[in-house]
Amino acid sequence: MPGISDDDAMAIALDEARAALEHDDVPIGAVVVHDGKVIAQRHNERELTGDPTAHAEVLALRDAAAVLGEWRLTGATLYATLEPCPMCAGAAFQSRVDRVVFGAPDPAAGACASLYNIGADARLDHEFEVEWRVREEECAELLTSFFEERR
């Protein structure tokens, strides 16, 4: 059964990222796909909620677990417009996703390719596939514009 493409899922994540701008949060969006269907989509809400853990990826994973009725998200793919940080990569690891797909790399805090690769650390008891640079330019431009406006 064909499902949503990586490109289309990232387009949804980009829409979510733009929604974060409405409340001055860093424009990062995340989507969880399971069995070819989007089951969760969120954006950063740290500024909105005052919660340091309200990253798009964590919120989307929480919603996906609620949809499936369990914490194990085996068979799921997490999409994020920016490479997940250590907390979010850890959440992907803990939720047992099969894949993480991201747009722009994060050389300052990336934990799926840039600084660390939590998904490929054989010392851990779960590994996940990582795909990156899906709609990279669009993802990077959204973040660059956001931070340039604040300088």
Buried (B, 14 or more C-beta within 10 A) or exposed (E): EEEBEBEBBBBBBBBBBBBBBEEEBBBBBBBBBBEEEBBBBBBBBBEBEEEEEBBBBBBBBBBBBEBBEEEEBEBBBBBBBBBBBBBBBBBBBEBBBBBBBBBBBBEEBBBBBBBBBBBEBEEEEBBBEBBBBBBBEBBBEBBEEBEEEEE
